[in-house]
Amino acid sequence: MARKESDKGAKERSVAIGISERTRAVASAVLETVLADEVLLYVKTRNFHWNVVGRDFSELHKFFEAQYEALDEIFDDVAERIRSLGARAPGSMSQFLRVTRLSEESGAAQPAEAMLGALLKDHENLARLLRADIEKVGRAGDVGTEDFLTGLLREHEKMAWMLRSYGQ
């Protein structure tokens, strides 16, 4: 009896949310890449938070903290969206590094302006990439994920605006 229960518990229940398995697979694959992008951007922002120096240290330290906290919430939401589609969310750095569309920063010290510029570049890049992702899941027929990604697009546009505004 215990064996049967554990086998049953190990299986995922079927996902009957009104979209096909193929559509869910397309959306999950897109979301896995988005998750990798979000995690990499989180790590980069956290690195800058830890390592910023200069006359604006205190302000930038807090600014980067607010951004990485927002990214933490975003990537948790992305992973949960993947799970709601019935797929398994990736959870290792090697998986993320294999599929991310962003680049890591070297560990070398950077001036604060370079940090702001690198983050701005990534948020603007993600906004462009998310537009293509939205079209892809829309063509596949997943309006829920399309809407979800549209919300992420707005978040990255806002973060990019904040970064642009900081440098002016």
Buried (B, 14 or more C-beta within 10 A) or exposed (E): EEEEEEEEEEEEEEBEEEBEEEBBBBBBBBBBBBBBBBBBBBBBBBBBBEBBEEEBEEEBBEBBBEBBBBBBEBBEBBBEBBBBBBBEBBEEEEBBEEBBBBEEBEEEEBEBEEBBBBBBBBBBBBBEBBEEBBEBBBEBBBEBBBEBBBEBBEBBBEBBEBBBEBEE
